[in-house]
Amino acid sequence: MNFLPEQDEIITIIDEDNNEHDVIIYDIVELEGNRYAIVVPLIDDEENAESPEDSEYPEDEEDGEAFVLKIEQDEDGEDILVEIDDDEWEKVRDACMEVLESDVDDN
């Protein structure tokens, strides 16, 4: 069964150092038969935010850049998010930037 959170859903990802990070699925982009998730880290409004609704998109560009993860399937057929290398980023950058720029233009 394939499962990936819906757009705008908050999920927790684990980095290579086993640190957990709450992110929001900003959008999903398809390119050359592959799917990529644009994710944005969440920042709590207060130190003790009680729920994900208390978080907001980061305003500080250095701390709050969106990043792209490739959607692949594990050995059980479940959707997982994996990092992409620099060469693959070059291929998907323009498609992702179009999505982000069109959202800015809509506002």
C-alpha positions, 0 to 999 in steps of 0.5 A: 500500500502506498501512503504519502501524507497529503499536501499541507500535512505535518510530518516528522522526518529523521535526519542522518544524525537521528534528529527529528524535524517537523516539516510540512508537505508544501507540494508534490512535483512530478518530473520525468516519471519521478515524484518529489516532495517540497517540504518546509521545516516548521518553527514553533511560535513559542518554546512550548507550543502545544500543537502543530497548529501553533507552528508557522512557516519560517520567516528567516530565509536562512533557517526556513528554506524549503527543500526537496526530497524524492518519493521512492518506495521501500522493499514493502512498497511503502512511500518513503522520502529520500535525499537527492544528490546535487546532480538530481537537484539540478534536474528538479530545481526549475520545476520546484522553483516554478511551483514556489514562484506561482504560489507567490504570484497567487498571493 
